[in-house]
Amino acid sequence: MSARRNHQQTNKGKDKRKNRLNRKKFIVFLAAILLISLGGFAGHRAIFSTEQDNPSPESPELPNPDEITEEAEKEDTRPTSPFTGLPYEEGEIFKRPFALLIDNHPNARPQYGIQDASYVYEVLAEGEVTRLLSIFHHAQNANYGPIRSLRPYYAHLARENDAILAHCGQSEQTAQLLWQDGYDNIDEHSHSQYYTRDSGLSSPHNLFTNLHELEKGAQDMGLYREPEVDPLFEIEERDSQGPVEEIEIPFSSQNHVTYKWDKSEEGYRRYINGQPHNDALYGEQIVVNNVIVQYATHEFISDVHRKFHLNGSGEGVLVQNGHAEEITWEKDSYGQQTTFKLSNGSKVKAHPGKTWIHILSPQKEAIISEKQDDYQ
């Protein structure tokens, strides 16, 4: 039994060694197949790769964020607006622009939708408070306002943009102007169907209109046609950044406007009496890319109403992308556009974005502040 046991153990030992040998051969066989596969993959990479040095799987090459941004910009094939230089959707530009006279009384702020206007004219009305004639070229489906009553100089400024006026009544002098000279307008007093009042706000700071409703009104009234004027400015991007950090425009003690440079926006954030001027439609502070001050004289034609002299010529200031330059303006008649020129005689060009024109008495002066440190 002892010899049989030893024989059995010997056979078992041989079987175990044989099994281990077979396992080793199998492992070697698998390893060979794996090496051949990897070699083929590496060969394939070597033949078809366009890179000289292939990154290891543990440290793949990451895309450059700047390249991603540039590629995204290349993919934006939308056309740019001739009024702002910004991309817009096909069919978004109105045939004729609309000029909304927007309230700027403290009780009317924050207003709705001013940030969508291509151009905004700020001029003093009564009570040392300005109103904002906002020129809209692009269709948006939202309620804008509050809307207030019209004065002659706002009507003249709308006309030089061939814009259809949206307003709520007018002064006696303005009514005569509208009837005699045929300024195209949609007055809430006679066309209330294109306006709405917000019962949650106090009158008279609660009247709003929708641009699509105005477009329908213009069509109903036979006012909707191709525009007869070009954009006020050509668009040209200004790459270099200047040192102008702040602009103050002292309309009155009740309406002191300040703009502060924001590099990330390539524009100036707007403040009134030290407080941010926000757009309630977007819940954001208004940003202006081109700030123009146009000095123009005025006189009182009643106890409260002014007449601004917008024909003739005068001086002004242009601020864009951190640069401030003295400019001149000229206009021969109310039927013409105002021409703004640099000191070298060339026409002012707008940096892409929104443009605000502030008509200020020459007795007052815009204050320009520059950074003292490195502004680049």
Secondary structure, DSSP 8 states (H G I E B T S, - for coil): -HHHHHHHHHHHHHHHHHHHHHHHHHHHHHHHHHHHHHHHHHHHHHHH---SS---TTS-----HHHHHHHHHHH----B-TTTSSB--TT-EEEEEEEEEE--SGGG-SBBSGGG-SEEEEEE-STT-EEEEEEEEE---SEEB-B--B-HHHHHHHHTTT-EEEES-B-HHHHHHHHHH---EEETTT-GGGEEE-TTS-TTTTEEEEHHHHHHHHHHTT-----SS--SSEE----S--SEEEEEEEEETTEEEEEEEEGGGTEEEEEETTEE-EETTTTEE-EESEEEEEE--EEESSSS-EEE--SEEEEEEEEETTEEEEEEEEESSTTS--EEEETTS-B-EE-SS-EEEEEE-TTS--EEEE-SS---
